[in-house]
Amino acid sequence: MRPQLPANVQPLHQLTPSATGGGEADRPEAFTYPTLSPADDAVQQGGGPPSPLSPSPGSPSFATDPALRAELLARLGSIREGRRFRQDLLLPYLLIRSYVGDHGKRPWTAGHPWGTPDILVQPKPAAQAQPFADGPPVTSVSDGSLYQVKVRVWNLGLLAAVGTTLSVYAAYTIEAVAGEGFTTWSEPVLVGRTRFDLPDSRSPNCRALVGLEPPWPVGNPNAFVSPNAPWAYLIAVVSCFTDPGAIAQGAPGDWGGSSDRHVAVAGFGA
């Protein structure tokens, strides 16, 4: 229910000019402002802030020096026309060294392919439960003994080698024809395989000494070890999806070590 006003009170919207006194007091107030010129208006407003936008740049004034350009092109000609090395690309560059100072250049004929410094072998105690012995690597092995194999792998590229696979094979010298004075090699047999990631060359961890979990049982029942050249060989192969490598088939005694940076061979007297 709306409240009732007293009889002597009248709502404001119902007041008439006569009721409120009438005359000029009831008219709205009006002001007359002078029209200012642009200069006076700027003075009154105080001017605007400077624009945050930079002025439009003009056309650059640059003239090439043909003589200097020709000199630079002459200096850089060999680089511009030469083949880019894989180390300069955004790719992995896996390597198992075949000799000290090896940077992966292939092929190489500096020496025999069986002297890699990156394949290390340590003897394992006779008891299977005992851990591998911590000691210097050996250069000769005994038939029927167990050895732990470690391989040093490098990534000299600018991209990490993700999902790298390291495979190690064993081969042995066998006598092809008795009394002929020459030997050949047995087919490589897989010793073990492992997978890991290797950072790019900008990381101090771009190289890793990777150990194989299963030991290497020296000896091949399908091969007759030659008494004239009793040698056992380990062939290490490293590979990843973006930098694949594989053992060379049909190349016994080298297995691709002198032509593929992914492959290295170590020989051990037996």
C-alpha atoms as one frame of an Amber mdcrd trajectory, in Angstrom:
protein
   0.000   0.000   0.000   1.385   3.386  -0.988   1.795   5.814   1.931  -0.684
   8.686   2.099   0.683  12.221   2.237  -0.828  14.726   4.617  -3.477  16.990
   3.156  -1.237  20.045   3.376   1.661  18.365   1.406   1.665  18.283  -2.414
   3.995  16.044  -4.489   6.818  17.943  -6.163   5.933  16.790  -9.661   2.471
  18.278  -9.249   3.712  21.733  -8.296   2.886  24.510 -10.724   4.931  27.667
 -11.289   2.413  29.583  -9.291   2.758  27.143  -6.443   6.560  27.389  -6.383
   6.690  31.120  -6.705   6.787  31.266 -10.563   8.906  33.707 -12.526  12.529
  33.432 -13.666  13.532  31.236 -10.756  11.843  28.223 -12.389  13.703  28.463
 -15.704  16.839  26.324 -16.265  20.138  28.150 -15.946  21.790  28.942 -19.275
  25.486  29.741 -19.915  26.955  31.440 -22.935  30.574  30.395 -23.745  32.771
  32.244 -26.209  33.952  30.385 -29.310  37.732  29.844 -29.049  40.204  29.784
 -31.891  42.384  26.620 -32.276  45.310  28.437 -30.652  43.225  29.608 -27.690
  41.682  26.133 -27.397  45.153  24.559 -27.222  46.145  27.021 -24.507  43.000
  26.290 -22.504  43.392  22.479 -22.801  47.122  22.520 -22.207  47.929  20.495
 -25.329  47.913  16.691 -25.740  50.569  14.132 -24.773  53.162  13.170 -27.392
  52.174  10.248 -29.626  53.695   6.896 -28.566  53.973   5.886 -32.226  57.249
   6.466 -33.983  57.158   8.484 -37.130  57.060   6.542 -40.353  60.589   5.617
 -41.413  61.854   6.939 -44.620  63.540   4.977 -47.370  67.017   3.773 -46.326
  69.875   5.408 -48.060  72.444   2.645 -48.697  74.646   1.995 -51.653  76.636
  -1.228 -52.028  80.311  -1.218 -52.811  80.821  -3.541 -55.816  84.543  -3.894
 -55.141  84.028  -4.870 -51.495  81.242  -7.275 -52.438  83.465  -8.990 -55.002
  86.262  -9.305 -52.435  83.959 -10.915 -49.866  82.537 -13.335 -52.412  86.058
 -14.338 -53.397  86.911 -15.073 -49.770  83.712 -17.022 -49.096  83.581 -18.863
 -52.393  84.962 -22.120 -51.052  82.497 -22.072 -48.148  79.462 -21.187 -50.274
  80.223 -23.807 -52.895  81.504 -26.481 -50.541  79.436 -29.233 -48.972  78.089
 -28.524 -45.500  79.288 -30.955 -42.884  76.757 -32.843 -40.844  78.165 -31.321
 -37.654  76.916 -27.907 -38.834  73.347 -29.125 -39.354  70.647 -29.586 -36.709
  71.191 -33.355 -36.618  72.952 -35.904 -34.401  76.478 -36.953 -35.355  77.158
 -40.274 -33.662  80.693 -41.594 -33.476  82.683 -44.472 -32.038  86.325 -43.628
 -32.607  88.531 -45.967 -34.577  91.731 -44.256 -33.415  92.823 -41.527 -31.003
  91.995 -38.131 -32.509  89.225 -39.543 -34.704  86.558 -36.951 -35.557  84.461
 -39.144 -37.816  86.036 -38.469 -41.207  85.581 -41.505 -43.399  87.027 -43.414
 -45.126  90.385 -43.611 -43.421  93.441 -45.747 -44.059  95.718 -44.570 -41.254
  96.156 -48.071 -39.801  94.434 -51.346 -39.034  90.747 -51.055 -38.089  91.007
 -53.080 -34.887  92.505 -50.538 -32.494  89.569 -48.447 -31.326  90.153 -46.780
 -27.943  86.403 -46.708 -27.252  85.772 -50.427 -26.628  86.875 -51.461 -23.151
  86.809 -54.958 -21.657  87.129 -55.905 -17.981  87.206 -59.435 -16.562  84.308
 -60.783 -14.529  84.927 -63.056 -11.506  84.055 -66.702 -11.909  81.140 -66.504
  -9.482  78.112 -65.224 -11.344  76.785 -63.406  -8.287  79.887 -61.243  -7.915
  79.920 -57.830  -9.610  82.280 -56.923 -12.398  85.780 -56.092 -11.259  86.765
 -52.431 -11.215  90.143 -52.246 -12.846  92.010 -51.324 -16.009  90.770 -52.780
 -19.282  92.527 -55.838 -20.688  93.995 -56.376 -24.132  93.774 -60.170 -24.158
  90.984 -62.551 -23.264  90.741 -66.221 -22.324  88.541 -68.733 -24.046  85.527
 -69.600 -21.883  85.859 -66.594 -19.549  83.337 -63.830 -18.927  84.065 -60.151
 -19.550  82.169 -56.922 -19.192  82.062 -54.744 -22.291  81.925 -50.949 -22.150
  81.729 -48.681 -25.185  82.384 -44.950 -25.290  79.891 -43.261 -27.625  80.052
 -39.651 -28.861  77.486 -37.221 -30.292  79.267 -34.385 -32.120  76.062 -33.010
 -33.667  73.844 -30.081 -32.730  70.785 -32.248 -31.996  70.347 -34.769 -29.204
  70.423 -38.421 -30.262  67.198 -39.733 -28.739  66.641 -43.474 -28.654  70.244
 -44.370 -29.496  70.913 -48.097 -29.877  74.288 -49.654 -29.141  74.885 -53.187
 -30.406  78.055 -55.214 -29.776  79.007 -58.313 -31.777  81.812 -60.839 -31.334
  83.796 -62.569 -34.068  86.799 -64.906 -34.032  89.603 -65.831 -36.376  89.270
 -69.296 -37.823  91.526 -71.261 -40.094  90.089 -71.535 -43.573  92.388 -74.204
 -44.978  94.834 -76.095 -42.796  98.443 -75.415 -43.686  97.695 -72.602 -46.125
  98.914 -69.919 -43.733  95.915 -67.602 -43.866  92.876 -67.125 -41.695  89.358
 -65.877 -42.014  86.722 -64.766 -39.538  83.580 -66.297 -38.118  80.217 -64.631
 -38.580  79.571 -61.898 -35.984  77.428 -63.026 -33.046  75.407 -60.530 -31.009
  76.804 -60.104 -27.483  74.345 -57.498 -26.192  72.304 -54.433 -27.031  71.167
 -51.402 -25.040  69.370 -48.108 -25.617  69.977 -44.640 -24.203  69.753 -40.909
 -25.028  72.783 -38.771 -25.795  72.687 -34.931 -25.553  74.049 -32.685 -28.299
  77.663 -31.509 -28.518  76.957 -28.325 -26.541  76.459 -30.444 -23.433  79.383
 -31.872 -21.425  77.432 -35.157 -21.449  77.630 -35.529 -25.235  79.817 -38.599
 -24.680  78.951 -41.572 -22.524  80.636 -44.774 -21.433  77.878 -47.325 -21.925
  78.141 -50.752 -20.316  76.407 -53.876 -21.569  74.497 -55.762 -18.900  75.099
 -59.305 -20.167  78.760 -60.411 -19.981  80.716 -61.476 -23.022  81.376 -65.238
 -22.945  84.519 -65.595 -25.019  84.372 -68.479 -27.431  82.351 -69.560 -30.422
  81.422 -73.255 -30.536  80.798 -72.998 -34.275  84.276 -71.669 -35.055  87.651
 -73.308 -34.711  90.001 -70.804 -33.147  93.125 -70.633 -35.247  96.293 -71.568
 -33.328  98.296 -69.389 -35.716  96.230 -66.243 -35.129  94.180 -66.643 -31.933
  92.236 -63.381 -32.003  88.801 -62.368 -30.799  87.090 -59.236 -32.044  84.320
 -57.006 -30.718  82.362 -54.920 -33.227  80.380 -52.013 -31.754  77.634 -50.333
 -33.790  75.750 -47.198 -32.704  72.603 -45.952 -34.412  69.549 -43.743 -33.938
  66.505 -42.823 -36.028  68.010 -39.579 -37.347  71.564 -40.948 -37.731  71.398
 -44.652 -38.605  74.342 -47.019 -38.710  74.761 -50.743 -39.307  77.420 -53.407
 -39.440  78.808 -53.902 -42.951  77.819 -57.247 -44.387  80.343 -59.107 -46.485
  83.339 -57.197 -45.064  84.954 -59.620 -42.575  87.960 -58.276 -40.728  86.752
 -54.706 -41.061  82.949 -54.876 -40.719  82.698 -51.229 -41.848  85.036 -49.744
 -39.253  87.197 -47.919 -41.803  84.264 -46.562 -43.821  81.487 -45.900 -41.275
  81.880 -43.726 -38.149  79.057 -45.708 -36.510  81.204 -48.868 -36.420  84.390
 -49.566 -34.466  86.351 -52.773 -33.962  88.630 -53.906 -31.151  90.919 -56.917
 -31.378  91.971 -59.025 -28.393  94.581 -61.741 -28.198  93.083 -65.045 -27.178
